[in-house]
Amino acid sequence: MTTKRMQHVHVVGGGLAGAEAAWQIANRGVPVTLHEMRPQRMTPAHKTEGLAELVCSNSFRSDDRETNAVGLLHEEMRRMGSLVMQAADANQVPAGGALAVDRDGFSAAVTHAIAANPRITVHREEIAALPPSDWDSVIIATGPLTSPGLAAGIRATSGEDALAFFDAIAPIVHRDSIDFDVAWFQSRYDKSGPAGSGADYVNCPLDRDQYAAFVDALIAGEKVSFHDWEAATPYFDGCLPIEVMAERGRETLRHGPMKPFGLTNPHQPAVKPYAVVQLRQDNRLGTLFNMVGFQTKLKHGEQMRVFRAIPGLERAEFVRLGGLHRNTFLNSPKLLDANLRLKAMPRLRFAGQITGCEGYVESAAIGLLAGRFAAAERLGEPPAPPPPTTAVGALLGHITGGHVETIDAGPRSFQPMNVNFGLFPPLSRSPSRGPDGERLRGSAKTLAKKRALTSRALDDLARWVGTSAQRPAAAE
Ligand SMILES: Cc1cc2nc3c(=O)[nH]c(=O)nc-3n(C[C@H](O)[C@H](O)[C@H](O)COP(=O)(O)OP(=O)(O)OC[C@H]3O[C@@H](n4cnc5c(N)ncnc54)[C@H](O)[C@@H]3O)c2cc1C
């Protein structure tokens, strides 16, 4: 098939994900039209008309590919010819071990590369409803501030509960970092439910004094305020931040997310806990547990201080801290297939933050995959997902199936996530000895485990990228 006769793939949204998707599609020899609404219609956060504008911080976080999951994601994207990473590397500013960029230079580099690519056409227009039915392959990458008309169209197609307009993020901890000499597994009243065993929750007990001190710390803790334009976003009672619940009355939490009923502490069966913090399994691998009902606007440093005062969580390693923001994201594990297509309308594919990933790099990474999948489809090739052992594969797995959905009161359980090692399948054998045969302990053991995970990821990525379907097309 020649480029002239091939129908365009349409990408809606020229942010981090959309620009990367368009670039990847064009690199496979497939023509693409990128629709970006700015400058005709701005979002409340964007200030320029540049593609891939960074709306807040100028940091892509750690660039350490050996012991940091986002650093590994950078490296994987570089190896897959990512435009976002090329532009970031070319516009670095000093930031220690982090990759930070000159935001204007970065956005200009992406905008120029897209404009100069003969296979990409840019239309500056809002797609204010579902894309026309004769667009047979569309990637929607309109981000957390998707314009209302398109959001309404998506919602009408995928259902009332399919699209959320704010996130309500509870902190997530590594199971390995919970102290099970204090905490224990048990479901309330030992109920097993459809997929449970009767011992599905991790429980952390508090006595009366600990509870009182915890409520005081929540109320006194420093909070992040809403942006002016966020304040108008309605959030309902089931999604109240935990500190707002605490402010409503000293016993409110004990009768809400911290109720102690139906639970017996096997470490001290005769002592009834005054309150209990429950954590629920978050991923199928069973490596991550979220703190049930603990969505919060506390500052990140405060969250670590206040939540590590909970018995059993003194050494908790947080893979995600809590938050509550204006956002737009799909219930992706339910709605999208393994190639990011809407099951109900497979001509629509989604990419970026709207799929439920979080962060500039993660959004671009999902754009990269969506672009490759769309190009493969257009070329008549099977779109092969990356191995789940890679950072990009682990992130895709979280979005399209790795999360364990639970139906409870309150916010729905699928919430945005940064890439982190908890999303990776565990190693078949964790390293226990160093290069000189010495027994590894503590942080040396943790670092060795991270190095083994990143080296496995890069080996598996090399094999995947080496298959013919992942190679770029020859230049025209
Ligand atoms: C206020 C705020 C601050 C954030 N700060 C950070 C941060 O510091 N660090 C971090 O890593 N992440 C941050 N994020 C989260 C997220 O990673 C970024 O928003 C990221 O830009 C998401 O990439 P994206 O491509 O999915 O969306 P975006 O980069 O937002 O791109 C979406 C594009 O779609 C366009 N668009 C929207 N609707 C339409 C339509 N109907 N038709 C055509 N075009 C449309 C928009 O104009 C925009 O250009 C922040 C998010 C917000 C909202």
The ligand as an SDF file (V2000), in Angstrom:
LIG
                    3D

 53 58  0  0  0  0  0  0  0  0999 V2000
   -3.0720   21.3390   36.0530 C   0  0  0  0  0  0  0  0  0  0  0  0
   -2.3080   20.0870   35.7690 C   0  0  0  0  0  0  0  0  0  0  0  0
   -0.9950   19.9950   36.2000 C   0  0  0  0  0  0  0  0  0  0  0  0
   -0.2460   18.8330   35.9320 C   0  0  0  0  0  0  0  0  0  0  0  0
    1.0400   18.7800   36.3380 N   0  0  0  0  0  0  0  0  0  0  0  0
    1.8100   17.7230   36.0170 C   0  0  0  0  0  0  0  0  0  0  0  0
    3.1930   17.7080   36.3630 C   0  0  0  0  0  0  0  0  0  0  0  0
    3.7120   18.6420   36.9660 O   0  0  0  0  0  0  0  0  0  0  0  0
    3.9250   16.6230   36.0270 N   0  0  0  0  0  0  0  0  0  0  0  0
    3.3950   15.5760   35.3570 C   0  0  0  0  0  0  0  0  0  0  0  0
    4.1260   14.6280   35.0530 O   0  0  0  0  0  0  0  0  0  0  0  0
    2.0730   15.5600   35.0210 N   0  0  0  0  0  0  0  0  0  0  0  0
    1.2740   16.6090   35.3300 C   0  0  0  0  0  0  0  0  0  0  0  0
   -0.0600   16.6160   34.9980 N   0  0  0  0  0  0  0  0  0  0  0  0
   -0.6830   15.3890   34.4880 C   0  0  0  0  0  0  0  0  0  0  0  0
   -0.4920   14.9850   33.0110 C   0  0  0  0  0  0  0  0  0  0  0  0
    0.6340   14.1990   32.9180 O   0  0  0  0  0  0  0  0  0  0  0  0
   -0.4100   16.0620   32.0130 C   0  0  0  0  0  0  0  0  0  0  0  0
   -1.6420   16.6970   32.0210 O   0  0  0  0  0  0  0  0  0  0  0  0
   -0.0770   15.5600   30.5800 C   0  0  0  0  0  0  0  0  0  0  0  0
    0.0570   16.6970   29.7940 O   0  0  0  0  0  0  0  0  0  0  0  0
   -1.0760   14.6090   29.9930 C   0  0  0  0  0  0  0  0  0  0  0  0
   -0.7510   14.3290   28.6490 O   0  0  0  0  0  0  0  0  0  0  0  0
   -1.9090   14.1070   27.5520 P   0  0  0  0  0  0  0  0  0  0  0  0
   -1.2550   14.0790   26.2230 O   0  0  0  0  0  0  0  0  0  0  0  0
   -2.7450   12.9790   27.9440 O   0  0  0  0  0  0  0  0  0  0  0  0
   -2.8030   15.4280   27.6720 O   0  0  0  0  0  0  0  0  0  0  0  0
   -2.3910   16.9340   27.3070 P   0  0  0  0  0  0  0  0  0  0  0  0
   -0.9370   17.1100   27.3210 O   0  0  0  0  0  0  0  0  0  0  0  0
   -3.2450   17.8060   28.1610 O   0  0  0  0  0  0  0  0  0  0  0  0
   -2.8570   17.0650   25.7930 O   0  0  0  0  0  0  0  0  0  0  0  0
   -4.2020   17.0480   25.4170 C   0  0  0  0  0  0  0  0  0  0  0  0
   -4.3750   17.9870   24.2450 C   0  0  0  0  0  0  0  0  0  0  0  0
   -5.6700   17.8130   23.7070 O   0  0  0  0  0  0  0  0  0  0  0  0
   -6.2090   19.0810   23.3480 C   0  0  0  0  0  0  0  0  0  0  0  0
   -7.6760   18.9120   23.3210 N   0  0  0  0  0  0  0  0  0  0  0  0
   -8.5240   18.7230   24.3720 C   0  0  0  0  0  0  0  0  0  0  0  0
   -9.7770   18.5250   23.9180 N   0  0  0  0  0  0  0  0  0  0  0  0
   -9.7200   18.6020   22.5510 C   0  0  0  0  0  0  0  0  0  0  0  0
  -10.6930   18.4710   21.5160 C   0  0  0  0  0  0  0  0  0  0  0  0
  -11.9740   18.2190   21.7810 N   0  0  0  0  0  0  0  0  0  0  0  0
  -10.2860   18.6090   20.2220 N   0  0  0  0  0  0  0  0  0  0  0  0
   -8.9740   18.8590   19.9170 C   0  0  0  0  0  0  0  0  0  0  0  0
   -8.0220   18.9940   20.8690 N   0  0  0  0  0  0  0  0  0  0  0  0
   -8.3860   18.8500   22.1720 C   0  0  0  0  0  0  0  0  0  0  0  0
   -5.6550   20.0090   24.4210 C   0  0  0  0  0  0  0  0  0  0  0  0
   -5.6280   21.3430   23.9890 O   0  0  0  0  0  0  0  0  0  0  0  0
   -4.2480   19.4430   24.6390 C   0  0  0  0  0  0  0  0  0  0  0  0
   -3.3020   20.0540   23.8100 O   0  0  0  0  0  0  0  0  0  0  0  0
   -0.8410   17.7540   35.2410 C   0  0  0  0  0  0  0  0  0  0  0  0
   -2.1680   17.8430   34.8260 C   0  0  0  0  0  0  0  0  0  0  0  0
   -2.8930   19.0090   35.0710 C   0  0  0  0  0  0  0  0  0  0  0  0
   -4.3100   19.0940   34.5890 C   0  0  0  0  0  0  0  0  0  0  0  0
  1  2  1  0
  2  3  1  0
  2 52  2  0
  3  4  2  0
  4  5  1  0
  4 50  1  0
  5  6  2  0
  6  7  1  0
  6 13  1  0
  7  8  2  0
  7  9  1  0
  9 10  1  0
 10 11  2  0
 10 12  1  0
 12 13  2  0
 13 14  1  0
 14 15  1  0
 14 50  1  0
 15 16  1  0
 16 17  1  0
 16 18  1  0
 18 19  1  0
 18 20  1  0
 20 21  1  0
 20 22  1  0
 22 23  1  0
 23 24  1  0
 24 25  2  0
 24 26  1  0
 24 27  1  0
 27 28  1  0
 28 29  2  0
 28 30  1  0
 28 31  1  0
 31 32  1  0
 32 33  1  0
 33 34  1  0
 33 48  1  0
 34 35  1  0
 35 36  1  0
 35 46  1  0
 36 37  1  0
 36 45  1  0
 37 38  2  0
 38 39  1  0
 39 40  1  0
 39 45  2  0
 40 41  1  0
 40 42  2  0
 42 43  1  0
 43 44  2  0
 44 45  1  0
 46 47  1  0
 46 48  1  0
 48 49  1  0
 50 51  2  0
 51 52  1  0
 52 53  1  0
M  END
$$$$
